[in-house]
């Protein structure tokens, strides 16, 4: 089943246009939404959530994402938690529970225990990693089936990021949640994502399964500048490098499997050329 359907999402600003972005996210998968700063990641998420007025359509498990049914199935978390900073976690939860008919106090207590959150602590007393966990606990306690995460690991140290990704993978595997995960930390996507949407200047540059994307290309190193067939060619310390299709043949190239970050860099270079 499709957990999220985004069709022709468009938003025009004076200096930027999100240009008809479309993708589907299948239930039980993690999708990474990636792109350079200003590529349109946050605009896309805000358009899906109805936080900005945008053209196009977004549906959550078949419901309009802006409807009460759609909103009740979505949980949002960004980097940290900036609301009610001087309130205790249980007070924040009690306040938010009134907005969600499916809120479960039993679930909230369970996730607090699972994420090692102390309900009597104030939000200001939490580390950045714990704030992200708290946002997840709130989302899951009102029955969210789709988690929309906007740069959730931004500002976290490597250990906290690793712990967060472990939690995310466990939630998908054990509880069947679906995740749309915006980030500029590509290594996080390589570890957790099933699917990749790459935005560039407001347009969709890639919309593929991660494994399929990585199987499509090799990274080629050349001593001399090749004449053709190389994607995002750039000079390096010893010669040149770029992406090549695995179906192509280059006699004078040293080939290896690229990382996701290298694929993104070279595809972006091609787009800018």
ABEGO torsion letter per residue (X at the ends): XBABBBBGBBBBBAABBBBGBBBBBBBGBBBBBBEBBGAGAAAAAAAAAGABBBBEBBBBGGBBAABAAAAAABBBBBBEBABGAABBAAAAAAAAAAABAABBAAAAAAAAAAAGBBAABBAAABBAAAAAAAAAAAAAAAGBABBBBBGAABGBBAAAAAAAAAAAAAAAAAAGBBBBBBBABAAAAAAABABBBBBBGGBBABBBBAAAAAAABBBBBBABBBABGBBGBBBBABEBBBBBBAABBBAABBBBBBBAAAAAAAAAAAAAX
